[in-house]
Amino acid sequence: MTEPNEALKPDDFPLEAEKGRVCRQDGKPIARTDTEAMAHEIAERLNAEEHRREEDKWSA
């Protein structure tokens, strides 16, 4: 898992969910969840937020 205060970087995206874990591109887990569905939901939301952030950066 990443260090508690370690921020995600653009290179960490897109995040993936596998077996109740949310993982960075390099496969390093960043979070554990109670269910696989929850891991997928968290990864999806974080990926969407990062995508919006990147779009905002290029549209400015």
C-alpha positions as CSV (number, residue, x, y, z in Angstrom):
1,M,0.0,0.0,0.0
2,T,1.1,3.6,-0.5
3,E,2.3,5.6,2.4
4,P,-0.7,7.2,4.3
5,N,0.0,10.7,3.0
6,E,1.5,9.8,-0.4
7,A,-0.5,11.6,-3.1
8,L,-1.4,9.9,-6.3
9,K,0.4,11.2,-9.4
10,P,-0.9,11.4,-13.0
11,D,1.3,8.4,-13.9
12,D,-0.6,6.3,-11.4
13,F,-3.7,6.5,-13.5
14,P,-5.8,4.8,-14.6
15,L,-6.4,2.9,-11.4
16,E,-7.5,-0.6,-11.6
17,A,-9.6,-2.8,-9.2
18,E,-8.8,-6.4,-8.5
19,K,-10.0,-8.7,-5.7
20,G,-11.0,-5.9,-3.3
21,R,-8.0,-3.8,-3.9
22,V,-7.5,-0.5,-5.8
23,C,-4.2,-0.5,-7.6
24,R,-2.0,1.9,-9.5
25,Q,-0.8,1.3,-13.0
26,D,2.4,-0.5,-11.7
27,G,0.2,-2.9,-9.7
28,K,1.0,-1.4,-6.3
29,P,-2.2,-1.4,-4.2
30,I,-3.3,1.9,-2.8
31,A,-6.5,0.8,-0.9
32,R,-8.2,-2.3,0.3
33,T,-12.0,-2.6,0.4
34,D,-14.6,-4.9,1.8
35,T,-15.9,-6.0,-1.6
36,E,-14.7,-6.2,-5.1
37,A,-17.6,-4.0,-6.2
38,M,-16.5,-1.3,-3.8
39,A,-13.0,-1.4,-5.2
40,H,-14.4,-1.0,-8.8
41,E,-16.6,1.9,-7.7
42,I,-13.7,3.7,-6.0
43,A,-11.3,3.1,-9.0
44,E,-14.0,4.3,-11.4
45,R,-14.7,7.5,-9.5
46,L,-11.0,8.4,-9.0
47,N,-10.3,7.7,-12.7
48,A,-13.2,10.0,-13.7
49,E,-12.0,12.8,-11.4
50,E,-8.5,12.6,-12.7
51,H,-9.8,12.6,-16.3
52,R,-11.8,15.8,-15.5
53,R,-8.7,17.4,-13.9
54,E,-6.6,16.7,-17.0
55,E,-9.3,18.0,-19.3
56,D,-9.5,21.2,-17.2
57,K,-5.7,21.6,-17.3
58,W,-5.7,21.5,-21.1
59,S,-8.8,23.6,-21.6
60,A,-7.4,26.6,-19.6
